[in-house]
Amino acid sequence: MKSEFENISLTNTGKRFEIEFNGHSAFIDYREMGSQIALNHTEADLLISGTGAAEAVVEKTLQYIEDHHKKALPFCPYVAAFIKKNPEWKRIVDERFHGYDQL
C-alpha cells in the first residue's frame, strides 16, 4: 500500500467498506454471512483512479477480515487479482471458495 493511504481509516457501513482520499471514495460492496465475508464489487471514484486507492481499500478490507477472524470470499475480480498478486493474503480466503486453487 502506498504511504499516503496508511493513515486513512476504513469505514464499515454494514454493506460497504470504504476509504476517502482527496474528497473522493474507493469502496468494496460486501455481504457478511456468518464467518464469511463475500467481497462482491470494488470501485474507486474516477477522479482518484490510478492513485492506488482501490488497492488500499482492498488491503485494508482484507486486514479487517483477518482482524475479525472471518474468511474472505473474493467474488470481485479486482480483489481476486489483488490476492493472486499478493499471495500472503490467500491465508484469509475460505478454502471452500470456488476458484481457491486459481488464487
Buried (B, 14 or more C-beta within 10 A) or exposed (E): BEEEBEEBEBBBEEEBBBBBBEEBBBBBBBEBEEEBBBBBBBBBBEEBEEBBBBBBBBBBBBBBBBEEEBBBBBBBEBBBBBBEEEEEBBEBBBEEBEEBEEB
